[in-house]
Amino acid sequence: MDDDFNTPNALRAVFGLVRDLNRRMDEGDLSTEGLRAAGEMLAEFGEILGLDLSAEGSREEDDKLMDGLLALLREVRQRLREKREWELADEIRGRLLDLGIVLEDKNQGANRDRDRG
């Protein structure tokens, strides 16, 4: 089994893919859809090689962190609105929108809808 399955070349390809993904993420040239597809591909490669390269288990932790950060931003934004610092409050809402998070102002405060796509 030393080189019968060409394992070193397969691992080299996986590391090359990860390097390219990291470069594209740093350049902002990778969509959420592309990242998700690459993650699925890595998980498949890992399965073939007998490695666990999936991100399973971290999704719940990521969601909990995201929810906490969004709650913090909503609170900060609400305080800014109470102080009538509209420009900064609007900038926060705009930056969240750029990330696919819609924050709507309602009478009882801000509500959010996160696009998980």
Wavefront OBJ file of the C-alpha trace (Angstrom):
o trace
v 0.000 0.000 0.000
v 3.075 2.267 0.055
v 2.327 3.876 -3.293
v -0.216 1.501 -4.825
v -3.062 3.988 -4.493
v -0.876 6.991 -5.254
v -1.811 8.367 -1.835
v 0.963 11.004 -1.748
v -0.338 12.567 -4.966
v -3.921 12.458 -3.684
v -2.904 14.253 -0.483
v -0.899 16.766 -2.516
v -4.053 17.500 -4.549
v -6.108 17.985 -1.372
v -3.534 20.364 0.096
v -3.370 22.226 -3.222
v -7.130 22.633 -3.217
v -7.105 23.949 0.363
v -4.287 26.383 -0.509
v -6.256 27.662 -3.524
v -9.441 27.985 -1.461
v -7.616 29.976 1.211
v -6.125 32.277 -1.436
v -9.520 32.844 -3.075
v -11.159 33.514 0.313
v -8.438 36.042 1.179
v -9.038 37.776 -2.162
v -12.813 37.749 -1.618
v -13.171 35.705 -4.803
v -15.179 32.787 -3.386
v -18.941 32.755 -2.972
v -20.735 31.032 -0.113
v -22.017 28.525 -2.649
v -18.491 27.872 -3.937
v -17.158 27.450 -0.425
v -19.929 25.011 0.443
v -19.269 22.979 -2.732
v -15.541 22.900 -1.987
v -16.242 21.725 1.560
v -18.394 18.901 0.242
v -15.669 17.955 -2.223
v -13.054 17.933 0.544
v -15.289 15.738 2.683
v -15.614 13.298 -0.235
v -11.845 13.265 -0.788
v -11.349 12.645 2.903
v -13.802 9.762 2.850
v -11.918 8.151 -0.031
v -8.617 8.599 1.812
v -10.040 7.493 5.152
v -9.767 10.973 6.689
v -12.482 13.078 8.314
v -12.245 16.424 6.498
v -15.859 17.397 7.066
v -16.965 20.405 9.070
v -19.739 18.409 10.772
v -20.362 19.301 14.367
v -19.066 22.836 14.021
v -22.234 24.084 12.258
v -24.163 24.255 15.535
v -21.285 26.092 17.220
v -20.993 28.467 14.253
v -24.728 29.190 14.372
v -24.560 29.874 18.112
v -21.626 32.248 17.620
v -23.347 33.973 14.682
v -26.557 34.431 16.659
v -24.602 35.896 19.575
v -22.699 38.311 17.352
v -25.877 39.401 15.591
v -27.583 39.978 18.942
v -24.629 42.128 20.023
v -24.758 44.174 16.809
v -28.515 44.660 17.191
v -28.049 45.879 20.765
v -25.254 48.290 19.808
v -27.276 49.559 16.869
v -30.352 50.069 19.050
v -28.297 52.091 21.541
v -26.955 54.200 18.680
v -30.511 54.822 17.481
v -31.579 55.820 21.013
v -28.726 58.354 21.020
v -29.883 59.523 17.581
v -26.611 58.520 15.953
v -28.414 57.617 12.742
v -25.418 57.598 10.419
v -23.478 54.948 12.323
v -26.637 52.895 12.974
v -27.413 52.954 9.251
v -23.831 51.995 8.396
v -24.128 48.896 10.601
v -27.392 47.944 8.906
v -25.811 48.504 5.464
v -22.745 46.401 6.260
v -24.953 43.592 7.542
v -26.977 43.795 4.331
v -23.736 43.426 2.345
v -23.251 40.142 4.244
v -26.764 38.965 3.362
v -28.332 39.846 6.703
v -31.489 41.932 6.488
v -32.146 44.059 9.567
v -35.553 45.723 9.639
v -36.499 48.460 12.087
v -39.882 47.968 13.704
v -41.687 49.823 16.485
v -40.520 47.330 19.108
v -36.896 47.346 17.894
v -34.869 45.708 15.169
v -35.642 42.326 13.678
v -33.251 40.333 11.539
v -33.407 37.697 8.878
v -30.161 35.958 8.028
v -29.706 34.526 4.568
v -27.996 31.168 5.049
v -27.488 30.720 1.316
l 1 2 3 4 5 6 7 8 9 10 11 12 13 14 15 16 17 18 19 20 21 22 23 24 25 26 27 28 29 30 31 32 33 34 35 36 37 38 39 40 41 42 43 44 45 46 47 48 49 50 51 52 53 54 55 56 57 58 59 60 61 62 63 64 65 66 67 68 69 70 71 72 73 74 75 76 77 78 79 80 81 82 83 84 85 86 87 88 89 90 91 92 93 94 95 96 97 98 99 100 101 102 103 104 105 106 107 108 109 110 111 112 113 114 115 116 117
